[in-house]
Amino acid sequence: MSKDSGGNSKILQVARYLDTGKHSQIQIARTCHVSKNLVSVIQSVMAANGWTAADVEAMSEESRKQVFKRTDLPERAEKQPSIYAEPDYEYYCKELLKDGVTKSLLHEEYVAETISSGKIPLQLTQFKIHLNEHLRKKPYSEIIAHRPGEETEVDWVGDCAKWTDPDTGEVMKAWLFAGILPFSGYGYAEAFPDMKLPNWIAAHVHMYEYFGGVTRVLICDNLKTGVIKHPATDDIILQSDYEAFANHYGIIISPARVRKPDDKGHVENLCRSFETHILAKMRNFQCFSLEEYNREVRRQLDIFNARPFQKKEGSRLSVFTEYEKSELIHLPSVPYEYFVKKQAKVQNNCCISYGKNYYSVPYKYIGETVTLKVFNDRIEIYAGADLLCRHHLITGRTGFYDIDNTHLPPYSSRYGNWNSERIKKWAQEYGPNTYEVIDRIFRSGGAEQRYYNGTISLLKLADSYSPARVEQACQFALKGWKHPTYRNIKAILLAGQDLKYNQIPDSRNIDELQPREEKSHVRGAEYYAGKKDK
């Protein structure tokens, strides 16, 4: 025995354990503190040469290292090709995208195909290991947890969307809706003026139109706009309109469990990404309307979806287009639309009032009650089941008119109980200044019906302040405004500016030309003296 062949040699220790035949390679590797690969090499060389531990002990340490080199194993592997049939992993990954296909089913098909080739198929465990390793290198690795076209996750982004009106400098706010397909990571974003139910449903409709199809399951948060009740041990109660939306598209709404954000972890991560890649990028964006802001949101969204993955091939867009888009359910022929029903009376100006704005109706329905269907972007007006007209819904402002000239009667200035000629004739009774204010209002442009309410309200101020004060207030207003309105005249009367300017006595429902003293009703001493004597 050589001097350096002592019991401290790792190779010799492994050889002795192998000689017993009672230990596995893993157990020997752990006990001797060596790699499993080295144990495998020593066992292979000893078996090939018929050596025992005594033969290894007779070698010097240098000879052992030379004989049991780890490079021997790959060389032998090259000389001895594997007898196992190599699966076509790329094919099996794509097959796994299809409904009902599992790894076990694919293994069964693989075994049946390889038996006839004269090679030995891999066992199920090894087949799954190699298939998963192949999946991790692909952009659709989420297939391990999600199927294409199966789920959508939705939520509101925590930070507000903001933009600056370049005319007024006012900072406008909106709320950003986010939706994602977990399989591909393909996302959707759109800003809305509020998070109420009409916009919540409209966001879903627009999202599925952007995707070009519908998923089977929709996972949302427990927002009161959509979920009324989510008990732990009872049925989930959805808002009726939200449930009607789900039935229209044939999807299942599955709210996340209360205080379990991981149930919709993909959209939570997407919201954080949108805060950086959309909201932060657009922090200095200037525009005139929400529609203009959303056009820029769509541009940034398309850039986000097309951005390459950092650790794998492709992008959200490429994975969605190649693997997921074809798995979505087709959109219904008619999209779902949320609306509110209201009743309204058609006024003398051929308009109905909704949200402090006015919409015209054909003149023959003046005085009748009609039904309004108010959608997210328009308003429809019905007489019974007959659609009379529709208008674009005015939002974000009040006091505006949307008048269709075809709704007005011929010679409308002479039609009905009220018209411009009658109102101006009434104004003439107050004085030339009142007539001038009313005439300027009607000459502002557009259909005269839009001015009926305002001019009549101006003249009816005389019920509270007298025609003389209205006339003097109009005279004062004409010196300060080119086109005075009802609000200007009322403000002058409330502040008493007409009295200070014209020194008019504040008398109501009396002859304005008489001094105030002459209309006094204070009883003198003679009255009370006479009463005492009597």
For each residue, the residues with C-beta under 8 A, 3 or more apart:
1: 5 57 58
2: 5 59 60 61
3: 6
4: 9 60 61 62
5: 1 2 9 12 57 58 59 60 61
6: 3 9
7: 12 13
8:
9: 4 5 6 12 13 61 64
10: 13 14 32 33 34 38
11: 14 15 38 42 56 61 64 65 68
12: 5 7 9 15 16 53 56 57 64
13: 7 9 10 16 17 32
14: 10 11 17 18 28 32 34 38 39 42
15: 11 12 18 19 42 46 51 52 53 56 57
16: 12 13 19 20 53
17: 13 14 20 23 28 31 32
18: 14 15 21 23 28 39 42 43 46 53
19: 15 16 52 53
20: 16 17 23
21: 18
22:
23: 17 18 20 27 28 31
24: 27 28
25: 28 29 36 39 40 43
26: 29 30 36
27: 23 24 30 31
28: 14 17 18 23 24 25 31 32 34 39
29: 25 26 32 33 34 35 36 38 39
30: 26 27 33
31: 17 23 27 28
32: 10 13 14 17 28 29 39
33: 10 29 30
34: 10 14 28 29 38 39
35: 29 38 39
36: 25 26 29 39 40
37: 40 41 70 73
38: 10 11 14 29 34 35 41 42 68 70
39: 14 18 25 28 29 32 34 35 36 42 43
40: 25 36 37 43 44 73
41: 37 38 44 45 68 69 70 72 73
42: 11 14 15 18 38 39 45 46 68
43: 18 25 39 40 46 47
44: 40 41 47 48 72 73 76
45: 41 42 48 49 51 67 68 72
46: 15 18 42 43 49 50 51 52 55 56
47: 43 44 50
48: 44 45
49: 45 46 55
50: 46 47
51: 15 45 46 55 56
52: 15 19 46 55 56
53: 12 15 16 18 19 56 57
54: 57 58
55: 46 49 51 52 58 59
56: 11 12 15 46 51 52 53 59 64
57: 1 5 12 15 53 54
58: 1 5 54 55
59: 2 5 55 56 63 64 67
60: 2 4 5 63 64
61: 2 4 5 9 11 64 65
62: 4 65 66
63: 59 60 66 67
64: 9 11 12 56 59 60 61 67 68
65: 11 61 62 68 69
66: 62 63 69
67: 45 59 63 64
68: 11 38 41 42 45 64 65 72
69: 41 65 66 72
70: 37 38 41 73
71: 74 75
72: 41 44 45 68 69 75 76
73: 37 40 41 44 70 76 77
74: 71 77 78
75: 71 72 78 79
76: 44 72 73 79 80
77: 73 74 80
78: 74 75
79: 75 76
80: 76 77
81:
82: 86
83: 119 120
84: 119 120 121 122
85: 110 114 117 119 120 121 122
86: 82
87: 92 110 122 127 130 131
88: 91 92
89: 92 93 130 131 134
90: 93 94 134
91: 88 94 95
92: 87 88 89 95 96 106 110 131
93: 89 90 96 97 131 134 135 138 140 143
94: 90 91 97 323
95: 91 92 98 101 106
96: 92 93 101 102 103 106 143
97: 93 94 101 140 143 147 148 323 327
98: 95 101
99: 147
100: 105
101: 95 96 97 98 105 106
102: 96 105 106
103: 96 106 107 127 128 131
104: 107 108 124
105: 100 101 102 108 109
106: 92 95 96 101 102 103 109 110 127 131
107: 103 104 110 111 122 124 127 128
108: 104 105 111 112
109: 105 106 112 113
110: 85 87 92 106 107 113 114 121 122 127
111: 107 108 114 115 121
112: 108 109 115
113: 109 110 116 117
114: 85 110 111 117 119 120 121
115: 111 112 121
116: 113
117: 85 113 114
118:
119: 83 84 85 114
120: 83 84 85 114
121: 84 85 110 111 114 115 127
122: 84 85 87 107 110 126 127 130
123: 126 127
124: 104 107 127 128
125: 128 129
126: 122 123 129 130
127: 87 103 106 107 110 121 122 123 124 130 131
128: 103 107 124 125 131 132
129: 125 126 132 133
130: 87 89 122 126 127 133 134
131: 87 89 92 93 103 106 127 128 134 135
132: 128 129 135 136 144
133: 129 130 136 137
134: 89 90 93 130 131 137 138
135: 93 131 132 138 140 141 143 144
136: 132 133 141
137: 133 134 141 312
138: 93 134 135 141 312 313
139: 309 312 313 314 315 318 319
140: 93 97 135 143 148 183 184 319 323
141: 135 136 137 138 144 312
142: 145 146 182 183 184 185
143: 93 96 97 135 140 146 147 148 183
144: 132 135 141
145: 142 182
146: 142 143 150 151 182 183
147: 97 99 143 150 183 327
148: 97 140 143 181 183 184 323 324 327
149: 181 183 213 215 216 324 326 327 328 329
150: 146 147 183 215 216 217 327
151: 146 181 182 183 215 216 217 218 219
152: 179 180 181 207 211 215 217 218 219
153: 179 180 182 219 220 264 266 267 270
154: 177 178 179 180 203 204 207 218 219 220 221 267
155: 177 178 220 221 264 267 268 271
156: 175 176 177 178 195 221 223 271
157: 161 175 176 177 178 189 271 274 275 279
158: 271 275
159: 176 275 279
160: 173 174 175 176
161: 157 173 174 175 176 191 279 282 293 297
162: 171 172 173 174 279 283
163: 171 172 282 285 286 287 293
164: 169 170 171 172 284 285 286
165: 168 169 170 171 172 286 287 288
166: 169 286 287 288
167: 288
168: 165
169: 164 165 166
170: 164 165
171: 162 163 164 165
172: 162 163 164 165 290
173: 160 161 162
174: 160 161 162 191 192 193 290 293
175: 156 157 160 161 191 192 193 194 195
176: 156 157 159 160 161 189 190 191 274 278 279 297
177: 154 155 156 157 188 189 190 191 192 199 200 203 207
178: 154 155 156 157 187 188 189 267 270 271 274
179: 152 153 154 187 188 189 203 204 207 267
180: 152 153 154 185 186 187 188 266 267 270
181: 148 149 151 152 184 185 186 187 211 215 320 324
182: 142 145 146 151 153 185 266
183: 140 142 143 146 147 148 149 150 151 319 323 324
184: 140 142 148 181 316 319 320 323 324
185: 142 180 181 182 266 270 316 319
186: 180 181 211 305 316 317 319 320 324
187: 178 179 180 181 270 273 274 301 304 305 316
188: 177 178 179 180 206 207 210 211 301
189: 157 176 177 178 179 274 278 297 300 301
190: 176 177 203 206 207 294 297 298
191: 161 174 175 176 177 290 293 294 297
192: 174 175 177 195 199 202 203 290
193: 174 175 199 290 395 396
194: 175 199
195: 156 175 192 199 200 223 225
196: 199 200 225
197: 200 201 225 226 239 241 242 338
198: 201 202 338 340 376
199: 177 192 193 194 195 196 202 203 376
200: 177 195 196 197 203 204 223 225 226 242
201: 197 198 204 205 241 242 245 336 338 376
202: 192 198 199 205 206 338 376
203: 154 177 179 190 192 199 200 206 207
204: 154 179 200 201 207 208 218 245
205: 201 202 208 209 245 335 336 337
206: 188 190 202 203 209 210
207: 152 154 177 179 188 190 203 204 210 211
208: 204 205 211 213 214 249 331
209: 205 206 212 331 335
210: 188 206 207
211: 152 181 186 188 207 208 214 325 328
212: 209 325 328 331
213: 149 208 325 328 329 330 331
214: 208 211 249 250 251 328 329 330 331
215: 149 150 151 152 181 218 251 328 329
216: 149 150 151 251 252 329
217: 150 151 152 251 252 254
218: 151 152 154 204 215 246 251 252 253 254
219: 151 152 153 154 254 255 256 263 264 267
220: 153 154 155 223 226 227 253 254 255 256 264
221: 154 155 156 227 255 256 264
222: 227 230 255 256 258
223: 156 195 200 220 226 227
224: 227 228 239
225: 195 196 197 200 239 242
226: 197 200 220 223 238 239 242 253 255
227: 220 221 222 223 224 230 236 237 238 239 242 255
228: 224 237 238 239
229: 234 236 237
230: 222 227 236 237 255 257 258
231: 234 235 236
232: 258
233:
234: 229 231
235: 231
236: 227 229 230 231 255
237: 227 228 229 230
238: 226 227 228 242 243 246 253
239: 197 224 225 226 227 228 242 243
240: 243 244
241: 197 201 244 245 338
242: 197 200 201 225 226 227 238 239 245 246 253
243: 238 239 240 246 247 253
244: 240 241 247 248 336
245: 201 204 205 241 242 248 249 336 338
246: 218 238 242 243 249 250 251 252 253
247: 243 244 250
248: 244 245 332 336
249: 208 214 245 246 329 331 332 336
250: 214 246 247 329 332
251: 214 215 216 217 218 246 329
252: 216 217 218 246
253: 218 220 226 238 242 243 246
254: 217 218 219 220
255: 219 220 221 222 226 227 230 236
256: 219 220 221 222 260 261 263 264
257: 230 260 263
258: 222 230 232
259:
260: 256 257 263
261: 256 264 265 268
262: 265
263: 219 256 257 260
264: 153 155 219 220 221 256 261 267 268
265: 261 262 268 269
266: 153 180 182 185 269 270
267: 153 154 155 178 179 180 219 264 270 271
268: 155 261 264 265 271 272
269: 265 266 272 273
270: 153 178 180 185 187 266 267 273 274
271: 155 156 157 158 178 267 268 274 275
272: 268 269 275 276
273: 187 269 270 276 277 304
274: 157 176 178 187 189 270 271 277 278 279 304
275: 157 158 159 271 272 278 279 280
276: 272 273 279 280 281
277: 273 274 280 281 300 303 304
278: 176 189 274 275 281 282 297 300 301 304
279: 157 159 161 162 176 274 275 276 282 283
280: 275 276 277 283
281: 276 277 278 300
282: 161 163 278 279 285 293 296 297 300
283: 162 279 280
284: 164
285: 163 164 282 293 296
286: 163 164 165 166
287: 163 165 166 292 293 296
288: 165 166 167 292
289: 292 293
290: 172 174 191 192 193 293 294
291: 294 295
292: 287 288 289 295 296
293: 161 163 174 191 282 285 287 289 290 296 297
294: 190 191 290 291 297 298
295: 291 292 298 299
296: 282 285 287 292 293 299 300
297: 161 176 189 190 191 278 282 293 294 300 301
298: 190 294 295 301 302
299: 295 296 302 303
300: 189 277 278 281 282 296 297 303 304
301: 187 188 189 278 297 298 304 305
302: 298 299 305 306
303: 277 299 300 306 307
304: 187 273 274 277 278 300 301 307 316
305: 186 187 301 302 315 316 317 320
306: 302 303 315 316 317
307: 303 304 315 316
308: 314 315
309: 139 312 313 314 315 316
310:
311:
312: 137 138 139 141 309
313: 138 139 309
314: 139 308 309 318 319 322
315: 139 305 306 307 308 309 318 319
316: 184 185 186 187 304 305 306 307 309 319 320
317: 186 305 306 320 321
318: 139 314 315 321 322
319: 139 140 183 184 185 186 314 315 316 322 323 324
320: 181 184 186 305 316 317 323 324 325
321: 317 318 324 325
322: 314 318 319
323: 94 97 140 148 183 184 319 320 326 327
324: 148 149 181 183 184 186 319 320 321 327 328
325: 211 212 213 320 321 328
326: 149 323
327: 97 147 148 149 150 323 324
328: 149 211 212 213 214 215 324 325
329: 149 213 214 215 216 249 250 251
330: 213 214
331: 208 209 212 213 214 249 335
332: 248 249 250 335 336
333:
334:
335: 205 209 331 332
336: 201 205 244 245 248 249 332
337: 205 375 376
338: 197 198 201 202 241 245 375 376
339: 373 374 375 376 380
340: 198 373 374
341: 371 372 373 374
342: 354 371 372 374
343: 369 370 371 372
344: 352 353 354 369 370 372
345: 352 367 368 369 370
346: 350 351 352 361 365 366 367 368 369 370
347: 350 351 352 353 366 452 453
348: 366 367 416 417 418 452
349: 358 418 449 450 452 453
350: 346 347 360 361 362 363 366 403 407 408 409 412 449
351: 346 347 358 359 360 361 401 403 449 450
352: 344 345 346 347 358 359 361 370 372 381
353: 344 347 356 357 358
354: 342 344 357 359 372 374 379
355: 394 395 398
356: 353 398 399
357: 353 354 394 397 398 399 400 401 402
358: 349 351 352 353 400 401 402 403 450
359: 351 352 354 379 381 389 391 401 402 403
360: 350 351 389 391 401 402 403 404 407 408 447 449
361: 346 350 351 352 365 366 370 381 388 389 407
362: 350 365 388 389 406 407
363: 350 366 407 408 409 412 415 416
364:
365: 346 361 362 368 370 383 388
366: 346 347 348 350 361 363 416
367: 345 346 348
368: 345 346 365 383
369: 343 344 345 346
370: 343 344 345 346 352 361 365 381 382 383 388
371: 341 342 343 381 382 383 384
372: 341 342 343 344 352 354 379 380 381 382
373: 339 340 341 379 380 381 382
374: 339 340 341 342 354 379 393
375: 337 338 339 378 379 380 393
376: 198 199 201 202 337 338 339 393
377: 392 393
378: 375 390 391 392 393
379: 354 359 372 373 374 375 390 391 393
380: 339 372 373 375 387 389 390
381: 352 359 361 370 371 372 373 387 388 389 390 391
382: 370 371 372 373 385 386 387 388
383: 365 368 370 371 386 388
384: 371
385: 382
386: 382 383
387: 380 381 382 390
388: 361 362 365 370 381 382 383
389: 359 360 361 362 380 381 404 407
390: 378 379 380 381 387
391: 359 360 378 379 381 402 404
392: 377 378 402
393: 374 375 376 377 378 379
394: 355 357 397 400 402
395: 193 355
396: 193
397: 357 394 400
398: 355 356 357
399: 356 357
400: 357 358 394 397
401: 351 357 358 359 360 446 447 449 450
402: 357 358 359 360 391 392 394
403: 350 351 358 359 360 407 408 446 447 449 450
404: 360 389 391 407
405: 408 447
406: 362
407: 350 360 361 362 363 389 403 404
408: 350 360 363 403 405 412 447 449
409: 350 363 412 415 416
410: 415
411: 414 415
412: 350 363 408 409 415 419 447 448 449
413: 419 420 421 448
414: 411 419 421
415: 363 409 410 411 412 419
416: 348 363 366 409 419
417: 348
418: 348 349 422 423 452 456
419: 412 413 414 415 416 422 423 448
420: 413 423 424 442 448 451
421: 413 414 424 425
422: 418 419 425 426
423: 418 419 420 426 427 438 442 452 455 456 459
424: 420 421 427 428 435 438 439 442
425: 421 422 428 429
426: 422 423 429 430 459
427: 423 424 430 434 435 437 438 439 455 459
428: 424 425 431 432 434 435
429: 425 426 467
430: 426 427 433 434 435 459 462 467 468 470 471 474
431: 428 434 435 467 468 471 474
432: 428 435 436
433: 430 436 437 471 472 474 475 478
434: 427 428 430 431 437 438 459 467 470 471 474
435: 424 427 428 430 431 432 438 439
436: 432 433 439 440 474 478
437: 427 433 434 440 441 458 474 477 478 484 489
438: 423 424 427 434 435 441 442 455 458 459
439: 424 427 435 436 442 443
440: 436 437 443 444 482 483 484
441: 437 438 444 451 454 455 483 485
442: 420 423 424 438 439 448 451 455
443: 439 440
444: 440 441 451 483
445:
446: 401 403 450
447: 360 401 403 405 408 412 450
448: 412 413 419 420 442 451 452
449: 349 350 351 360 401 403 408 412 452
450: 349 351 358 401 403 446 447
451: 420 441 442 444 448 454 455
452: 347 348 349 418 423 448 449 455 456
453: 347 349 456 457
454: 441 451 457 458 485 486
455: 423 427 438 441 442 451 452 458 459 486
456: 418 423 452 453 459 460
457: 453 454 460 461 486
458: 437 438 454 455 461 470 485 486 489 490
459: 423 426 427 430 434 438 455 456 462 470
460: 456 457 463
461: 457 458 464 465 470 473 486 489 490 493
462: 430 459 465 466 467 469 470
463: 460
464: 461 493 508
465: 461 462 469 470 473 493 508
466: 462 469 470 507 508 509 510 512
467: 429 430 431 434 462 470 471 512
468: 430 431 471 472 504 512
469: 462 465 466 472 473 493 498 499 504 506 512
470: 430 434 458 459 461 462 465 466 467 473 474 489 493
471: 430 431 433 434 467 468 474 475
472: 433 468 469 475 476 498 501 502 504
473: 461 465 469 470 476 477 489 492 493 497 498
474: 430 431 433 434 436 437 470 471 477 478 484 489
475: 433 471 472 478 479 498 501 502
476: 472 473 479 480 492 497 498 501 502
477: 437 473 474 480 481 484 488 489 492
478: 433 436 437 474 475 481 484
479: 475 476
480: 476 477 484 488
481: 477 478 484 485 488
482: 440
483: 440 441 444
484: 437 440 474 477 478 480 481 488 489
485: 441 454 458 481 488 489
486: 454 455 457 458 461 489 490
487: 490 491
488: 477 480 481 484 485 491 492
489: 437 458 461 470 473 474 477 484 485 486 492 493
490: 458 461 486 487 493 494
491: 487 488 494 495
492: 473 476 477 488 489 495 497 498
493: 461 464 465 469 470 473 489 490 496 497 498
494: 490 491
495: 491 492
496: 493 499 500 506
497: 473 476 492 493 500 501
498: 469 472 473 475 476 492 493 501 502 504
499: 469 496 502 503 504 505 506
500: 496 497 503
501: 472 475 476 497 498
502: 472 475 476 498 499
503: 499 500
504: 468 469 472 498 499 512
505: 499 512 515 516
506: 469 496 499
507: 466 510 511 512 514 516 519
508: 464 465 466
509: 466
510: 466 507 514 519
511: 507 514 519
512: 466 467 468 469 504 505 507
513:
514: 507 510 511 518 519
515: 505 518 519
516: 505 507 519 520
517: 520
518: 514 515
519: 507 510 511 514 515 516
520: 516 517
521:
522:
523: 527 528
524: 527 528
525: 528 529
526: 529 530
527: 523 524 530 531
528: 523 524 525 531 532
529: 525 526 532 533
530: 526 527 533 534
531: 527 528 534
532: 528 529
533: 529 530
534: 530 531
